[in-house]
Amino acid sequence: MTERQMALRRAPERPNLEVLYDLSRNHEITDAELKVQKASFVYGNAPEGSGITKKSAEASVDRMRLKSPSSQ
């Protein structure tokens, strides 16, 4: 029950976080930023021992193909 009570407390004030949130709300992601995020996702979700490196994940982002909705 102690853990549950801790979750009911109000979050501490974080003015710096609020400023960053407001800035990010209107930020349009660039192609370069999207590429970095995709590579991070690929690397972070690779099975352990798969041999996938950060470099190979970055290279794979350029070769990714998506199926069009009509071909599914």
Phi and psi in radians as a Rosetta constraint file:
Dihedral C 1 N 2 CA 2 C 2 CIRCULARHARMONIC -1.069 0.35
Dihedral N 2 CA 2 C 2 N 3 CIRCULARHARMONIC -0.732 0.35
Dihedral C 2 N 3 CA 3 C 3 CIRCULARHARMONIC -1.071 0.35
Dihedral N 3 CA 3 C 3 N 4 CIRCULARHARMONIC -0.695 0.35
Dihedral C 3 N 4 CA 4 C 4 CIRCULARHARMONIC -1.142 0.35
Dihedral N 4 CA 4 C 4 N 5 CIRCULARHARMONIC -0.705 0.35
Dihedral C 4 N 5 CA 5 C 5 CIRCULARHARMONIC -1.105 0.35
Dihedral N 5 CA 5 C 5 N 6 CIRCULARHARMONIC -0.642 0.35
Dihedral C 5 N 6 CA 6 C 6 CIRCULARHARMONIC -1.107 0.35
Dihedral N 6 CA 6 C 6 N 7 CIRCULARHARMONIC -0.619 0.35
Dihedral C 6 N 7 CA 7 C 7 CIRCULARHARMONIC -1.217 0.35
Dihedral N 7 CA 7 C 7 N 8 CIRCULARHARMONIC -0.353 0.35
Dihedral C 7 N 8 CA 8 C 8 CIRCULARHARMONIC -1.471 0.35
Dihedral N 8 CA 8 C 8 N 9 CIRCULARHARMONIC -0.150 0.35
Dihedral C 8 N 9 CA 9 C 9 CIRCULARHARMONIC -1.234 0.35
Dihedral N 9 CA 9 C 9 N 10 CIRCULARHARMONIC 2.622 0.35
Dihedral C 9 N 10 CA 10 C 10 CIRCULARHARMONIC -1.236 0.35
Dihedral N 10 CA 10 C 10 N 11 CIRCULARHARMONIC 2.460 0.35
Dihedral C 10 N 11 CA 11 C 11 CIRCULARHARMONIC -1.129 0.35
Dihedral N 11 CA 11 C 11 N 12 CIRCULARHARMONIC 2.541 0.35
Dihedral C 11 N 12 CA 12 C 12 CIRCULARHARMONIC -1.184 0.35
Dihedral N 12 CA 12 C 12 N 13 CIRCULARHARMONIC 2.708 0.35
Dihedral C 12 N 13 CA 13 C 13 CIRCULARHARMONIC -1.187 0.35
Dihedral N 13 CA 13 C 13 N 14 CIRCULARHARMONIC 2.373 0.35
Dihedral C 13 N 14 CA 14 C 14 CIRCULARHARMONIC -2.387 0.35
Dihedral N 14 CA 14 C 14 N 15 CIRCULARHARMONIC 1.371 0.35
Dihedral C 14 N 15 CA 15 C 15 CIRCULARHARMONIC -1.057 0.35
Dihedral N 15 CA 15 C 15 N 16 CIRCULARHARMONIC -0.642 0.35
Dihedral C 15 N 16 CA 16 C 16 CIRCULARHARMONIC -1.136 0.35
Dihedral N 16 CA 16 C 16 N 17 CIRCULARHARMONIC -0.690 0.35
Dihedral C 16 N 17 CA 17 C 17 CIRCULARHARMONIC -1.146 0.35
Dihedral N 17 CA 17 C 17 N 18 CIRCULARHARMONIC -0.679 0.35
Dihedral C 17 N 18 CA 18 C 18 CIRCULARHARMONIC -1.107 0.35
Dihedral N 18 CA 18 C 18 N 19 CIRCULARHARMONIC -0.700 0.35
Dihedral C 18 N 19 CA 19 C 19 CIRCULARHARMONIC -1.108 0.35
Dihedral N 19 CA 19 C 19 N 20 CIRCULARHARMONIC -0.802 0.35
Dihedral C 19 N 20 CA 20 C 20 CIRCULARHARMONIC -1.095 0.35
Dihedral N 20 CA 20 C 20 N 21 CIRCULARHARMONIC -0.688 0.35
Dihedral C 20 N 21 CA 21 C 21 CIRCULARHARMONIC -1.080 0.35
Dihedral N 21 CA 21 C 21 N 22 CIRCULARHARMONIC -0.787 0.35
Dihedral C 21 N 22 CA 22 C 22 CIRCULARHARMONIC -1.100 0.35
Dihedral N 22 CA 22 C 22 N 23 CIRCULARHARMONIC -0.680 0.35
Dihedral C 22 N 23 CA 23 C 23 CIRCULARHARMONIC -1.166 0.35
Dihedral N 23 CA 23 C 23 N 24 CIRCULARHARMONIC -0.714 0.35
Dihedral C 23 N 24 CA 24 C 24 CIRCULARHARMONIC -1.285 0.35
Dihedral N 24 CA 24 C 24 N 25 CIRCULARHARMONIC -0.427 0.35
Dihedral C 24 N 25 CA 25 C 25 CIRCULARHARMONIC -1.033 0.35
Dihedral N 25 CA 25 C 25 N 26 CIRCULARHARMONIC -0.626 0.35
Dihedral C 25 N 26 CA 26 C 26 CIRCULARHARMONIC -1.818 0.35
Dihedral N 26 CA 26 C 26 N 27 CIRCULARHARMONIC 0.141 0.35
Dihedral C 26 N 27 CA 27 C 27 CIRCULARHARMONIC -1.423 0.35
Dihedral N 27 CA 27 C 27 N 28 CIRCULARHARMONIC 2.224 0.35
Dihedral C 27 N 28 CA 28 C 28 CIRCULARHARMONIC -1.660 0.35
Dihedral N 28 CA 28 C 28 N 29 CIRCULARHARMONIC 2.185 0.35
Dihedral C 28 N 29 CA 29 C 29 CIRCULARHARMONIC -1.206 0.35
Dihedral N 29 CA 29 C 29 N 30 CIRCULARHARMONIC 2.396 0.35
Dihedral C 29 N 30 CA 30 C 30 CIRCULARHARMONIC -1.502 0.35
Dihedral N 30 CA 30 C 30 N 31 CIRCULARHARMONIC 2.907 0.35
Dihedral C 30 N 31 CA 31 C 31 CIRCULARHARMONIC -1.079 0.35
Dihedral N 31 CA 31 C 31 N 32 CIRCULARHARMONIC -0.670 0.35
Dihedral C 31 N 32 CA 32 C 32 CIRCULARHARMONIC -1.136 0.35
Dihedral N 32 CA 32 C 32 N 33 CIRCULARHARMONIC -0.727 0.35
Dihedral C 32 N 33 CA 33 C 33 CIRCULARHARMONIC -1.143 0.35
Dihedral N 33 CA 33 C 33 N 34 CIRCULARHARMONIC -0.695 0.35
Dihedral C 33 N 34 CA 34 C 34 CIRCULARHARMONIC -1.130 0.35
Dihedral N 34 CA 34 C 34 N 35 CIRCULARHARMONIC -0.691 0.35
Dihedral C 34 N 35 CA 35 C 35 CIRCULARHARMONIC -1.082 0.35
Dihedral N 35 CA 35 C 35 N 36 CIRCULARHARMONIC -0.753 0.35
Dihedral C 35 N 36 CA 36 C 36 CIRCULARHARMONIC -1.115 0.35
Dihedral N 36 CA 36 C 36 N 37 CIRCULARHARMONIC -0.731 0.35
Dihedral C 36 N 37 CA 37 C 37 CIRCULARHARMONIC -1.138 0.35
Dihedral N 37 CA 37 C 37 N 38 CIRCULARHARMONIC -0.703 0.35
Dihedral C 37 N 38 CA 38 C 38 CIRCULARHARMONIC -1.100 0.35
Dihedral N 38 CA 38 C 38 N 39 CIRCULARHARMONIC -0.793 0.35
Dihedral C 38 N 39 CA 39 C 39 CIRCULARHARMONIC -1.103 0.35
Dihedral N 39 CA 39 C 39 N 40 CIRCULARHARMONIC -0.683 0.35
Dihedral C 39 N 40 CA 40 C 40 CIRCULARHARMONIC -1.114 0.35
Dihedral N 40 CA 40 C 40 N 41 CIRCULARHARMONIC -0.700 0.35
Dihedral C 40 N 41 CA 41 C 41 CIRCULARHARMONIC -1.126 0.35
Dihedral N 41 CA 41 C 41 N 42 CIRCULARHARMONIC -0.796 0.35
Dihedral C 41 N 42 CA 42 C 42 CIRCULARHARMONIC -1.050 0.35
Dihedral N 42 CA 42 C 42 N 43 CIRCULARHARMONIC -0.856 0.35
Dihedral C 42 N 43 CA 43 C 43 CIRCULARHARMONIC -1.145 0.35
Dihedral N 43 CA 43 C 43 N 44 CIRCULARHARMONIC -0.747 0.35
Dihedral C 43 N 44 CA 44 C 44 CIRCULARHARMONIC -1.204 0.35
Dihedral N 44 CA 44 C 44 N 45 CIRCULARHARMONIC -0.418 0.35
Dihedral C 44 N 45 CA 45 C 45 CIRCULARHARMONIC -1.832 0.35
Dihedral N 45 CA 45 C 45 N 46 CIRCULARHARMONIC 0.130 0.35
Dihedral C 45 N 46 CA 46 C 46 CIRCULARHARMONIC -1.252 0.35
Dihedral N 46 CA 46 C 46 N 47 CIRCULARHARMONIC 2.433 0.35
Dihedral C 46 N 47 CA 47 C 47 CIRCULARHARMONIC -1.099 0.35
Dihedral N 47 CA 47 C 47 N 48 CIRCULARHARMONIC 2.547 0.35
Dihedral C 47 N 48 CA 48 C 48 CIRCULARHARMONIC -1.063 0.35
Dihedral N 48 CA 48 C 48 N 49 CIRCULARHARMONIC 2.360 0.35
Dihedral C 48 N 49 CA 49 C 49 CIRCULARHARMONIC 1.402 0.35
Dihedral N 49 CA 49 C 49 N 50 CIRCULARHARMONIC 0.191 0.35
Dihedral C 49 N 50 CA 50 C 50 CIRCULARHARMONIC -1.383 0.35
Dihedral N 50 CA 50 C 50 N 51 CIRCULARHARMONIC -0.256 0.35
Dihedral C 50 N 51 CA 51 C 51 CIRCULARHARMONIC 1.463 0.35
Dihedral N 51 CA 51 C 51 N 52 CIRCULARHARMONIC 0.058 0.35
Dihedral C 51 N 52 CA 52 C 52 CIRCULARHARMONIC -1.339 0.35
Dihedral N 52 CA 52 C 52 N 53 CIRCULARHARMONIC 2.231 0.35
Dihedral C 52 N 53 CA 53 C 53 CIRCULARHARMONIC -1.881 0.35
Dihedral N 53 CA 53 C 53 N 54 CIRCULARHARMONIC 2.958 0.35
Dihedral C 53 N 54 CA 54 C 54 CIRCULARHARMONIC -1.060 0.35
Dihedral N 54 CA 54 C 54 N 55 CIRCULARHARMONIC -0.689 0.35
Dihedral C 54 N 55 CA 55 C 55 CIRCULARHARMONIC -1.136 0.35
Dihedral N 55 CA 55 C 55 N 56 CIRCULARHARMONIC -0.752 0.35
Dihedral C 55 N 56 CA 56 C 56 CIRCULARHARMONIC -1.214 0.35
Dihedral N 56 CA 56 C 56 N 57 CIRCULARHARMONIC -0.563 0.35
Dihedral C 56 N 57 CA 57 C 57 CIRCULARHARMONIC -1.156 0.35
Dihedral N 57 CA 57 C 57 N 58 CIRCULARHARMONIC -0.721 0.35
Dihedral C 57 N 58 CA 58 C 58 CIRCULARHARMONIC -1.109 0.35
Dihedral N 58 CA 58 C 58 N 59 CIRCULARHARMONIC -0.711 0.35
Dihedral C 58 N 59 CA 59 C 59 CIRCULARHARMONIC -1.170 0.35
Dihedral N 59 CA 59 C 59 N 60 CIRCULARHARMONIC -0.605 0.35
Dihedral C 59 N 60 CA 60 C 60 CIRCULARHARMONIC -1.198 0.35
Dihedral N 60 CA 60 C 60 N 61 CIRCULARHARMONIC -0.454 0.35
Dihedral C 60 N 61 CA 61 C 61 CIRCULARHARMONIC -1.109 0.35
Dihedral N 61 CA 61 C 61 N 62 CIRCULARHARMONIC -0.596 0.35
Dihedral C 61 N 62 CA 62 C 62 CIRCULARHARMONIC -1.234 0.35
Dihedral N 62 CA 62 C 62 N 63 CIRCULARHARMONIC -0.385 0.35
Dihedral C 62 N 63 CA 63 C 63 CIRCULARHARMONIC -1.788 0.35
Dihedral N 63 CA 63 C 63 N 64 CIRCULARHARMONIC 0.052 0.35
Dihedral C 63 N 64 CA 64 C 64 CIRCULARHARMONIC -1.194 0.35
Dihedral N 64 CA 64 C 64 N 65 CIRCULARHARMONIC 2.381 0.35
Dihedral C 64 N 65 CA 65 C 65 CIRCULARHARMONIC -2.181 0.35
Dihedral N 65 CA 65 C 65 N 66 CIRCULARHARMONIC 2.450 0.35
Dihedral C 65 N 66 CA 66 C 66 CIRCULARHARMONIC -1.959 0.35
Dihedral N 66 CA 66 C 66 N 67 CIRCULARHARMONIC 2.493 0.35
Dihedral C 66 N 67 CA 67 C 67 CIRCULARHARMONIC -1.282 0.35
Dihedral N 67 CA 67 C 67 N 68 CIRCULARHARMONIC 2.505 0.35
Dihedral C 67 N 68 CA 68 C 68 CIRCULARHARMONIC -1.364 0.35
Dihedral N 68 CA 68 C 68 N 69 CIRCULARHARMONIC 2.635 0.35
Dihedral C 68 N 69 CA 69 C 69 CIRCULARHARMONIC -0.983 0.35
Dihedral N 69 CA 69 C 69 N 70 CIRCULARHARMONIC -0.522 0.35
Dihedral C 69 N 70 CA 70 C 70 CIRCULARHARMONIC -1.283 0.35
Dihedral N 70 CA 70 C 70 N 71 CIRCULARHARMONIC -0.366 0.35
Dihedral C 70 N 71 CA 71 C 71 CIRCULARHARMONIC -1.621 0.35
Dihedral N 71 CA 71 C 71 N 72 CIRCULARHARMONIC 0.076 0.35
